[in-house]
Every structure is written in structure tokens, then in C-alpha cells.
Amino acid sequence: MFAIYNIEGRRFRDNLEALKRVRSPHANEAVDVHTNIAQDETVIVQGLKTEPVNSKGLDAYRKMLHLNERQPIFHAYQLMSHPVVTLPLDLPIQDAYQMLKKHDFNQMPVSNSQMQLVGMVTLNNLLAFIIDDGERVSFVTNKTVKDAMSPEVITADPVSDVRRIANVMVDYDVTSVPIVNEQDHLVGIVTRTDLLKAMLKDPPLSLWG
């Protein structure tokens, strides 16, 4: 199952085929522009306290799917990175840029004050707010993550087939897919790097079948 989240919350949840009907692959979307003054520079780490895919949760998923550690990787929860570091909506652009550079990320999920996923911000999103006057480089003032982020983000369930997640990455030209459970909790993230690393490990990543 896949879902789409935006500033108002979850607006879609269904299978991959339905996703492609409601949002065409590679469709260009305009970014909403808002003017917020940053007040909270706290970086939120999700998937620690409310995260259901902990050691007990993983055991439950494995039992449900009759999996063991020697079997191939089929599902998102088996290779996702967690916990997930997110950026708050009202974090200043420059601080968000520094946070991505600190963690060596190209993009990060964005969460609201209720710690709900509302978007995704990339390094390129932030670079669009840089001013180069020929003498020095600076960021546009009074702009926040909310101004720069992509207005919608596609997510997958913890038990989503990794091949379908790879399909989403290719079709929608994204390098990561946040993993969100049925309660709308952000529990992990699957990146292209995660998929590549899984291909080199034993048990192998199941790409065909």
C-alpha cells in the first residue's frame, strides 16, 4: 500500500496502480509559497517512542509473514532506516541547509507540530533560496522549510514490496520513500542507498519473482 501526504495530512491511500491513476509519474507540481517566520528550530526524531516497528514489531511482522533472517528481503520494514530525523515546518531555510549538510543527506522529511509527515525537502529545494550578489552568498530571509518543501510526499507501508517501492522511485524520480504505518506514524525511510546495500547482503534482496 502507498499513500500521499501533504500539509493537511493523508489525502490518499491505496495500491500502486491506484497511486499512478491519481498522480501521474514524473508530473511537475508547483510548490506552494507561504511566508512564515521561524520560531522553533528543533529537529524532530521520529520512530523512537511511538514507532511500532521496533524489535517486538519486527518479530510480529516476521511471524505474520513466516519470515526468518535467512530468507530474502521482500518488505520495506526489513531494510528501512530508522529512526527518522525530520525537519519542522518553521525551521529557517539556512538552518535546514546546515542540518542536511551535517547529516550528509540530500533530502529529509518534514513534520508539523503534531509530528505528522507533511512534506519532503531536498537540497535543491533549499538552494533555490540562495542569493548570490557576486560578492557573497546568502539565503533569502524570513523563509522556512514550509516555503521550500515539496507539497506532497509519497509513502509506503512497512510491509510494502520493495520491488514496488523501487518502481515508485523510478517512476516518480525520487531517491527515498518514507515508511508510514496505518496510524500515520512515520516509522522509517527507504532510500536508493538502502536498496543497493541490501543487494550486497546475505540474505539477498528479492528483485524478481
N, C-alpha and C positions, 0 to 999 in steps of 0.2 A: 504494500500500500504506500502511496505517496500523497503528500499534502502540500498546499501553498499557504504561506503565512505572510501577512502584511501588517501595517501599523494598527489595524483594527482586530487582528487576531487571525484565526484559521478561516479561510474562505473556501477551501476545497479539500476533500479527502476521498481518494478512490484509487483504482489501479492505474498502471502506466498508460494503458490505452485511453482511458478517460482523461488523464492528465494531458495527453497530446491533443485531445479534442478541445479542451478549454484553454490551453496555452500552446500555441504552435511553436515547435522547436526553432531556435535562432531568431525569435521575434524580438525586434527592438522596442524597448519601452522607455518612455521619458521618465526621468527621475523627478519625484515631487520636490518642490522647493519650499522650504519653511525658514523662518527666522527665529531661532531660539537662542537665548543667552544661557551659556553653560552654568550650572550650579553644582553639579555632582560629578566629580572626576574619578569616582570609584570604579574599578574594574571588577566585574562580577564573574565569579567562577561558578558554573553550573554543573550539576551532575554529582554533587558531593552528598548533600543531605537528603534531598528528595529523589535522588536518582535511583530508579527501580532496577536498573541493570547493574547491580553490584554483584559480589561473589555469589550471594544467595540467588539473586535474579538470574545470573548466568546459568547456575545449576538448574534452575527451574526451566529455563528455555531449552537447555540441553536434554533434560528429561522429556520435555514435551516433544522435542524433535527427534528423540532417540539418537542423539549425537554423542560422540566421545572425542577425546583430544587427538586421536589418530585419524579421524575422518576428515575429508576435505572441508574447506571453508565454503559455506553456501550463503550465510546470512550476515547482515550488517553488524549485529552485536558481536560477532566473532572477531572482527578486525577493526572496529571503530576505535578512534582515540577518545579517551575520556579521563578525567572531567574536561569540560569545555570552558575556555576563557571567552567571555563575551564583553562587548563594549556597551556602555549605557548610551541611550539616545542623546543625552545632552552633554556628552563629552566633547570638548573643543577639538576642532579638526587637527590642530598641531599636536595635541596630546594623543589623539588616536593614531596619528602617523608615528609618533615615538613609540607607542605601545606595539604596533605591528613590527617595527624595526627591532624592538627589544626581544620579542618572541620569535623573530625571523619568520613571520607569517606574511603571506601575500593577501590574506583576507581573514576576516573574523565576523562571527555572528553578532547581531545587535539585539539587545533585550531592553524591555521597558522597566518601569519601577516595580512591576509585579514579577519581574524576572521571566517574562514571556518572550519568546522569539518573535521579532517584528521585522527583521531585515538582515541584509548582509552588506558589509562594506569591504571594498578591495583597496589595495594600494593605489591603483589607477583612479578610483573614485576620489581619493584624497588628494592626489597630485593635481587634479583638475582645479583645486582651490589654491594653488601656489601662484604667487605674484613674483615675477622676475622683471625688475625695472632696469636691468643692465648693470646695476651696482651691487644689489643684494637680493637674496631670495627670501621671501616671507610668505606666510599663509594669510588668506583673507580672514579678517577679524569678525567676531560675532557670528561665526558659523560653527555648527556642531555636526556630529555624526548623522543626526537626523536629516541634515541638508544634503549629505553626500551619499548616503547608503542607497543600495538598490531597493526599490519599494516593495519587492516581493522576493521570497526565497522558497525554493522547492526543497522539501524534506522527505525522508523515508522512515518507515517503521523499523524497529530493531530487528525484526525477522524478515525484512525485505531481501530478496535475492540479490546478491552482489553483482550478478550479471546485468540485472535491470538498473541498478544504481550506476554501473559503468555506462549503460545505454543513455541514462539521463545526462551524465557528464558530457558525453559526446554530442548528443542532440541539442542540449541547451548551452553548450560551451561553458561549462562551469568546472572548476577544479576540486570542488568539495560539495558534499551533501550532508547537512545536519541530520541527526537521527533523533526523532521526536516520537514519544510513545502516545498511546490513546488518550492520556490525560494532559496532553500538550506540554509535557515536560521535556526539555532538551537534555538528552542523556548521553550524547556522543556526537562525533562527526567522522565521516569517511572521506578521505582525500585521495587524490590520484596516487600520492606517495604511499598511503596505506595499502592500496591495491597492488602497487608494484612490489612493496615489501612482502606482502602475502604470497605473491607468486614465487618468491625465492625461498620460502619457508617450507618446512615439513610439519604438519600436513599441508598439502598443496591447496591453492585457491582453485575452486571449481569454476572454470570459464566456459566449459561446454557440457552439454548433457541434455 
